[in-house]
Amino acid sequence: MTSRTKTIRKGALGILLLGLLVPTLGSAQVAVAPELEEVEITRDAAALRTEIDVADRDLVDTALVFSNLGRNQARVACRASDADGNPVGRIYIRVPAGGLRYALASDLSNDQDFAGSVICRANPRVRGSAVLLAPLAMTDLSVQHLRRGSLIIIPVAATY
């Protein structure tokens, strides 16, 4: 057998083995989580005042507050992930022109305990903020605006 024939056979064997290996690699991937239903939240500024004024709060929750500085209604779509990066929930909010709307971290987690992060997409004229509501305390949380303001990131959000 010539060296050229040996090279061709080795190449063919390599392709055959690669063809057998590729489907195995594909099945070893992590299963994709099912798509989460997106829920609309409609709380306004008056409801936020009521939420803040609760004197005997026994739960910790994070208020995700969105202000629309634009002249048109804006839609904010948010997705929460737990501390391991697993999807927790999705919401959307329609913020009127010049108005304010908010959601709670418990809306994203379907009232289940959760600590993680929230990423929202919105019109660049929408500004986001976050407030941790706890028994006898309230504090603002870090919020980042990226991609010319169209991506709002709340690195820490929790409810328990």
C-alpha positions in Angstrom: 0.0 0.0 0.0 1.3 3.4 -0.9 1.7 6.2 1.6 -1.0 8.2 -0.3 -3.5 5.4 0.1 -2.7 5.1 3.9 -3.2 8.9 4.3 -6.6 8.8 2.5 -7.7 5.8 4.7 -6.7 7.6 7.9 -8.5 10.7 6.7 -11.7 8.7 5.9 -11.5 7.0 9.3 -11.1 10.3 11.0 -14.1 11.8 9.3 -16.1 8.7 10.2 -15.1 8.9 13.9 -15.9 12.6 13.9 -19.3 11.9 12.4 -20.0 9.5 15.2 -18.7 11.9 17.9 -20.6 15.1 16.9 -24.1 13.8 17.7 -22.8 12.7 21.1 -21.5 16.1 21.8 -24.8 17.7 20.9 -26.7 15.5 23.3 -24.3 16.3 26.2 -25.5 20.0 26.2 -27.5 21.3 29.1 -31.3 21.2 28.6 -32.8 24.6 27.7 -35.2 25.9 30.3 -38.8 26.3 29.2 -39.8 29.7 28.0 -41.3 31.8 30.9 -44.6 33.5 30.4 -44.3 37.3 30.4 -46.7 39.0 32.9 -47.9 42.6 32.7 -47.6 44.7 35.8 -49.7 47.9 36.1 -48.7 49.6 39.5 -48.6 53.4 39.5 -46.9 56.0 41.7 -49.8 56.0 44.2 -49.4 52.3 44.8 -45.6 52.8 45.3 -46.4 55.4 48.0 -48.6 52.9 49.7 -45.9 50.2 49.4 -43.3 52.5 50.9 -45.6 53.5 53.8 -46.1 50.0 55.1 -45.1 50.3 58.8 -45.0 46.7 59.9 -43.5 45.0 56.8 -42.5 41.4 57.5 -41.1 40.6 54.1 -38.1 41.8 52.1 -38.8 42.8 48.5 -37.2 44.9 45.8 -39.2 47.7 44.1 -38.1 48.1 40.4 -39.1 51.7 39.5 -39.2 53.0 36.0 -39.6 56.7 35.0 -40.4 57.7 31.4 -38.8 61.0 30.4 -40.2 60.7 26.9 -43.3 62.1 25.2 -44.7 58.7 24.3 -45.7 55.6 26.2 -42.8 53.2 26.6 -42.7 49.4 27.2 -40.2 47.9 29.7 -39.5 44.2 29.5 -37.6 42.5 32.4 -36.2 39.1 32.9 -34.9 37.9 36.3 -32.3 35.2 37.0 -31.4 33.6 40.3 -27.9 33.6 41.8 -26.9 30.6 39.6 -28.1 32.3 36.4 -31.3 30.2 36.1 -34.3 32.1 34.7 -36.9 33.0 37.4 -39.5 35.1 35.6 -40.5 37.8 33.1 -42.6 40.9 33.3 -43.4 43.9 31.2 -44.6 47.3 32.2 -46.2 50.1 30.1 -44.9 53.4 31.4 -47.0 56.5 30.3 -45.2 59.5 28.8 -43.7 61.5 31.7 -45.0 58.8 34.1 -43.8 56.3 36.6 -44.6 52.6 37.0 -43.0 49.9 39.3 -42.9 46.2 39.8 -41.7 44.1 42.7 -39.1 41.3 42.6 -41.8 39.0 43.9 -43.8 39.7 40.7 -40.8 38.2 38.8 -40.5 35.1 41.0 -44.3 34.4 41.3 -44.1 35.2 45.1 -41.3 32.6 45.6 -38.1 33.5 47.6 -35.4 34.7 45.2 -32.1 36.5 45.1 -30.4 37.3 41.9 -30.4 40.0 39.1 -32.8 41.6 36.7 -32.1 42.8 33.2 -34.7 45.1 31.4 -35.0 46.4 27.9 -36.6 49.8 27.4 -36.7 52.9 25.4 -33.6 55.0 26.1 -35.8 57.7 27.6 -36.8 55.3 30.4 -34.7 55.5 33.6 -34.7 52.7 36.1 -34.1 52.6 39.9 -34.4 50.0 42.6 -35.3 50.2 46.2 -34.9 47.4 48.8 -38.0 47.3 51.0 -37.2 45.6 54.3 -38.7 45.6 57.8 -38.0 49.0 59.4 -35.6 49.9 56.6 -35.5 51.0 53.0 -32.4 51.6 50.8 -31.7 52.3 47.2 -29.8 49.7 45.1 -27.3 50.1 42.3 -28.8 50.3 38.7 -26.8 50.4 35.5 -27.9 51.8 32.2 -26.1 50.4 29.2 -26.3 50.6 25.4 -27.3 54.2 25.4 -29.9 53.6 28.1 -31.8 50.8 26.4 -30.6 48.1 28.7 -31.2 48.5 32.4 -29.4 46.2 34.8 -30.3 45.7 38.4 -27.4 43.5 39.7 -29.0 42.7 43.0 -32.7 42.1 43.5 -34.3 39.9 46.2 -37.6 38.9 47.8 -38.0 36.6 50.8 
